[in-house]
Amino acid sequence: MSSEAANTVMLTTKCSSGCTHCPFSSPDLEKLFLSPAMVQKIMSQHPERLAVLSGGEPFEHPEISEILKNLSKQTIPFRIATGGFVDLTPWINKLKFLSRPTGTLQGISMGTDVLSSRVNHSKWAPIWKNNIRLFFESQIPYSLTFSIGPDLDFTRLNLWKWTDLFDGKPEFIYLRYSKKELLQEWLHKIQSNFEAIPIIQDDIFPYS
Ligand code: SF4
């Protein structure tokens, strides 16, 4: 992974998951989509940086197949940040093809917001879990992102009990937080459930 700051490319402002704490769920937010050509242009402005393709939800972009196709023709390392609630079955072979060591996809960053008690997770949890299984079976590297806020918890489904799922381990855990006082509590939870998985902490958190 590059040591430079990442080049974040927001493919779209659309996200249908309905996380009430997130600005992308606002009904007033205009749904915007970068063209596939513009995605390539923004990435190529900083070829030395890791590109992070994010949203909104990248897999709700109507031209995501074209965007993925273009990514196989370039050499810039990139990650894709997804909320994990879109079934990735249609794209899994393409993602496998794009992944390192042969491709430049460094990994998928899986958000956990749609699993929390602040969202009606009942329809999203099976899809999210299946996506993790697809990564494991296809040997696509992935990480987990926890965006820690005062109202985040996973008590309705007990994420921490999914030990069989996480046998296909995340490469690292990205921990974003808004209040330092919550950090120790979450570090303890994550370390006791994921043991030796590296944790990257980031105090930039836009939803406080
Ligand atoms: S899945 Fe992520 S981007 Fe989408 S509404 Fe939830 S927190 Fe926001």
Residues whose N, C-alpha, C, O or C-beta is under 5 A from the ligand:
A	BS01	SF4	C15 S17 G18 C19 C22 F24 S25 G56 G83 G111 D113
